[in-house]
């Protein structure tokens, strides 16, 4: 019974962390560090069989990569519009 409660708590915590991260807007450097860090933590979680944490870190890397791509495309569009005028 305790294992089920702890498992549910781990998955809920993963969802909370991902939601909080997805709502932030930071610099490209911040996103890059989070992507690299999540791969490092994910490797450690995979080694120890910590699958809830592994999923969190994998999704953290995906969200970070998406945010980085969006930020870079917005910055690229801003640079193009300023050179056209």
N, C-alpha and C positions, 0 to 999 in steps of 0.2 A: 504494500500500500504506500509506504514512504517513497519507494522508487517511482511510482506512478505520479505522485504529487511533485517530486523533484523534477521529473521529466517534463511535466506540464509547465512548471515554473521556468525551466530552461528554454523551452520553445516560445513561451510568452515573452520572456526577456529578449530573445532573438528578434521577435517581431517589433518590440518597442525600440530596440537599438536601431533597427533598419528604418523605421518610420522617422525617428529623430534625425538620423543622418540624411535621409532623403529630403527633409525640409530645410536643410541648411544651404547657404550659398557662401562659398569660400573661394580662395585663390586656387589657381591650377596647381601650385606647389602642395597645398593641403590635400587636394584630391589624389595627387601622385603618391604622396606619403601614405595615405590610407589604402591605396591599391597595393602598394608594395608590402605594407604591414599586414594586410589581410591575407596575402599569399603566404607570408612567413608563419602567421598564426594558424592558417589553414593546414599547412604542412605538418605542424606540430600536433594539431587536433587529429589529423588523419593517422598519424603514427600511433597515437594513444587510443584511437577508436572513439573519439568524442564527436559523434556525428551531428548533434544539434549545434555545437560550436563550429564545426566544419561548414555546415550549411550557412550559418550566419556570416562567416568570414568569406565564403564564396559569393554570397549575395552582396556583401559589403563591397567586394571588389567590382562586381558588375555595376552597382549603383554609382560607385566612384568613377568608373570608366565612362559611364553614360554622362555623368555630370561634367567630366573633363571634356568629352566630345562636344557637348552642348556649349560649354564655355568657350572652347576654341572656335566653334562655328560662329558664335555671336561675335567674338573678337575679330574673326576674319571678315565677316560681313560689315562690321564697323569700319575696318581698315579700307575695304573696297569702296564703301560709300564716301569716305572722306577723300579718296584719290580721284573719284569721278568728277567731283564738283570743281 
